[in-house]
Amino acid sequence: MIVTKEADFELIRKAGNLAGRVLEMISTMAEPGMSTWDLDQIAEKRIREEGALPTFKGYRDFPGTVCISVNEEVVHGIPRKDRKIKAGDVLSLDLGVTFQRTENGKKFDLIADTAVTVPVGNCPGSLNKLLDDTREALYAGIRKCFAGATLNDIGGAIEDIGNEGQYGIVREYGGHGIGYVLHEEPFIFNYRTQSGSKTKLEPGMVIAIEPMFNLGGERVRTKKDGWTVVTQDYKPSAHFEHSILITEGEPEILTKRPNEEFVWPSKA
């Protein structure tokens, strides 16, 4: 998607800001004994209180506001009242926020999408390193998001960190264009592809970048609920995501969390 209207810039920034704030809030609230449903309800309440809509709720009949994936679950975990969070778990929290505007009687959605994986209590060093490296892979991809760069520049930066850590790089899922609908072209691979090099970034484009690394192999499968994606070897997985606006200069991280630290490389 390419944003051209000033009203759309305003609303997609607003959606990104709220998504980042809500994601940070629930990621810091997660603690042993809570259910994943509890976190989902907190997120939905806050989103609606600020005049927005939870993008995921009802999307292809998904029942929650937040995709909450635990340990070996990669993405699309369904919040459940009977799924209690335990010390040592890692939670992948993925949510979208929609603001709407009306023009000539027609409603337009402006959407931002973001994800983070957090540990609950103490986790083994290898698991913390998985989270750190997946987060850094997201940042490496963002640092390539300048007008004129290709999708392969993004995917290659992510792939290099995944290969260095010897992680399984999830190939069935990846980033995407975003804006007026949740998933738009182009699909953004988390590795280099021959076709990816043909698509260049343009000012006004909004894309969601989302690396997913597994502590084991790359293969995944979908559970019988039709949503929850898990690693085939049941090793833990991590997932980080930001929605990015391509500009004439530095890319804008629309969903940056209030206390998130992101550092551009030195220009010296």
C-alpha positions in Angstrom: 0.0 0.0 0.0 1.1 3.6 -0.7 -0.4 6.3 1.6 -1.0 9.6 -0.2 -3.7 11.4 1.8 -2.7 13.5 4.8 -5.7 12.2 6.7 -4.4 8.7 6.2 -0.9 9.5 7.4 -2.5 11.0 10.5 -4.6 7.9 11.3 -2.0 5.3 10.5 0.4 7.0 12.8 -2.3 7.1 15.4 -3.0 3.4 15.0 0.7 2.6 15.2 1.1 4.7 18.4 -1.8 3.0 20.1 -0.7 -0.5 19.0 2.8 0.1 20.4 1.5 1.4 23.7 -1.0 -1.4 24.2 1.6 -4.0 23.3 4.0 -2.6 25.8 1.3 -2.5 28.5 0.3 -6.2 28.2 3.9 -7.4 27.7 4.8 -5.9 31.1 1.6 -7.3 32.8 2.1 -10.9 31.8 2.8 -13.0 34.9 2.4 -16.6 36.2 -1.2 -17.5 36.9 -2.8 -15.1 34.4 -4.6 -16.7 31.5 -3.9 -15.6 27.9 -7.6 -14.6 27.8 -7.0 -12.1 30.6 -4.3 -10.3 28.6 -6.5 -10.3 25.5 -9.4 -8.7 27.4 -7.1 -6.0 28.8 -5.8 -5.2 25.3 -9.3 -5.0 23.8 -10.6 -2.8 26.5 -7.8 -0.3 26.1 -8.0 -0.2 22.3 -11.8 0.4 22.3 -11.4 3.0 25.1 -9.3 5.1 22.7 -11.9 5.0 19.9 -10.2 2.3 17.8 -11.0 -1.2 16.8 -9.1 -4.4 17.5 -8.1 -5.4 14.0 -7.7 -9.2 14.6 -11.0 -9.7 16.3 -13.4 -11.3 13.8 -10.7 -11.3 11.0 -11.5 -14.6 9.2 -13.4 -15.5 12.4 -10.4 -15.2 14.7 -11.9 -14.9 18.2 -9.4 -12.7 20.0 -7.8 -9.2 20.0 -4.3 -10.5 20.4 -2.6 -13.6 18.9 -0.9 -15.0 22.0 1.6 -17.8 21.2 3.3 -19.7 24.0 6.7 -21.4 23.8 6.7 -23.7 20.7 3.7 -21.8 19.3 5.0 -19.6 16.5 2.1 -17.3 15.6 -1.7 -17.1 15.7 -2.2 -18.6 19.1 -5.8 -18.2 20.3 -6.3 -16.5 23.7 -8.0 -19.0 26.1 -9.3 -18.9 29.6 -7.8 -22.3 30.4 -4.3 -21.4 29.1 -2.5 -20.3 32.2 0.9 -18.5 31.9 3.7 -20.2 33.8 7.1 -19.0 35.0 9.7 -19.8 32.3 7.2 -19.4 29.4 7.9 -17.1 26.5 4.9 -15.3 25.1 4.6 -13.9 21.5 2.1 -11.1 21.6 0.8 -9.9 18.2 -1.9 -7.3 17.8 -3.4 -4.9 15.3 -5.2 -1.5 15.7 -7.7 0.0 13.3 -8.8 3.6 13.1 -11.5 4.6 10.6 -12.4 7.7 8.7 -15.4 8.5 6.5 -15.2 10.1 3.1 -18.2 10.6 0.9 -20.2 8.2 3.0 -17.6 5.4 2.7 -15.5 4.2 5.6 -11.8 3.7 5.3 -9.7 1.6 7.7 -6.1 2.6 8.6 -4.3 -0.3 10.3 -1.0 -0.9 12.1 0.3 -4.3 13.2 3.0 -5.2 15.8 4.4 -8.1 17.8 6.9 -8.8 20.5 8.1 -11.9 22.4 8.7 -11.7 26.1 10.0 -14.0 28.8 7.9 -14.7 31.9 10.3 -14.8 34.8 13.7 -16.5 34.4 14.4 -18.4 31.1 17.5 -20.3 30.0 20.3 -18.2 28.4 19.7 -19.9 25.0 16.1 -18.8 25.0 17.0 -15.2 26.0 19.5 -15.2 23.1 16.8 -16.4 20.7 14.6 -13.4 21.7 17.5 -10.9 21.5 18.6 -12.2 18.1 15.1 -12.2 16.6 14.6 -8.6 17.9 17.9 -7.6 16.3 16.8 -9.3 13.1 13.8 -7.0 13.0 15.9 -4.0 13.6 18.4 -5.1 10.9 15.5 -5.3 8.5 14.2 -1.8 9.5 17.7 -0.4 8.9 17.3 -1.4 5.2 13.9 0.3 4.8 15.1 3.3 2.7 13.4 4.3 -0.5 15.0 2.5 -3.4 16.0 -0.5 -1.4 14.7 -3.9 -2.3 12.7 -6.5 -0.4 15.8 -8.7 -0.7 17.8 -6.2 1.3 15.3 -6.6 4.1 15.1 -10.4 3.9 18.8 -10.7 3.5 19.5 -8.7 6.6 17.1 -10.9 8.6 18.5 -14.1 7.1 22.1 -13.3 8.0 21.3 -12.9 11.7 19.2 -16.1 11.6 22.0 -18.1 10.0 24.6 -16.7 12.3 22.6 -17.9 15.3 21.8 -21.2 13.6 18.1 -20.8 14.1 15.3 -22.3 12.1 14.0 -19.4 9.9 10.2 -19.8 9.4 9.5 -19.7 5.7 5.8 -20.1 5.4 5.0 -16.8 7.1 6.5 -13.3 6.8 5.9 -9.6 6.5 3.4 -7.8 4.3 2.1 -4.6 3.1 -0.4 -3.0 5.5 -2.7 0.0 5.7 -6.2 -0.1 4.3 -6.5 -3.8 4.9 -4.5 -6.0 7.3 -2.5 -8.0 4.7 -1.6 -6.3 1.4 1.1 -6.9 -1.2 4.0 -7.3 -1.2 4.8 -10.4 0.9 8.1 -9.8 2.7 10.3 -12.9 3.0 12.6 -13.3 6.0 15.3 -14.5 3.7 16.7 -13.8 0.2 14.7 -14.8 -2.8 15.3 -14.3 -6.5 11.9 -12.6 -7.0 12.2 -10.4 -4.0 14.9 -8.3 -5.5 12.5 -6.9 -8.1 10.3 -5.0 -5.7 11.7 -1.6 -4.5 10.5 0.5 -1.6 8.8 3.8 -2.4 8.0 6.8 -0.2 4.5 6.4 1.3 4.7 2.6 1.4 3.7 1.0 4.7 5.0 -2.5 5.4 5.1 -4.8 8.3 8.3 -6.6 8.9 8.2 -9.7 11.1 11.0 -12.2 11.5 10.2 -15.5 13.2 13.1 -17.7 14.4 12.9 -21.1 16.0 15.4 -22.5 18.5 15.2 -25.8 16.5 14.4 -26.5 12.9 12.4 -24.3 10.5 9.5 -26.6 9.9 6.1 -25.7 11.3 2.5 -27.0 11.2 -0.9 -25.7 12.0 -2.9 -27.3 14.9 -6.4 -28.6 14.6 -7.9 -25.3 15.8 -7.0 -24.0 12.3 -5.0 -21.1 13.6 -2.2 -21.9 16.0 1.1 -22.5 14.2 3.7 -24.6 16.1 7.2 -25.8 15.5 7.3 -29.4 14.3 10.0 -30.3 16.8 8.3 -28.5 19.7 11.3 -26.2 20.2 10.5 -22.6 21.3 10.0 -19.8 18.8 10.3 -16.0 18.8 8.4 -13.4 16.7 8.9 -9.6 16.5 7.1 -7.1 14.2 6.8 -3.4 13.5 4.8 -1.5 10.9 7.1 0.9 8.9 6.4 3.9 6.9 8.8 4.5 4.0 9.8 8.1 3.6 12.2 10.2 1.6 14.6 9.9 4.5 14.8 7.6 7.5 11.9 5.1 7.7 9.3 5.8 10.4 8.6 3.1 12.9 4.9 3.5 13.4 4.5 1.0 16.2 7.5 1.8 18.3 6.8 1.1 21.9 7.2 4.0 24.4 10.2 2.4 26.3 11.7 0.6 23.3 15.3 1.4 22.5 16.2 1.5 18.8 19.5 2.9 17.6 20.4 3.9 14.0 23.9 3.1 13.0 26.3 5.9 13.4 26.6 8.2 10.3 30.1 9.3 11.2 
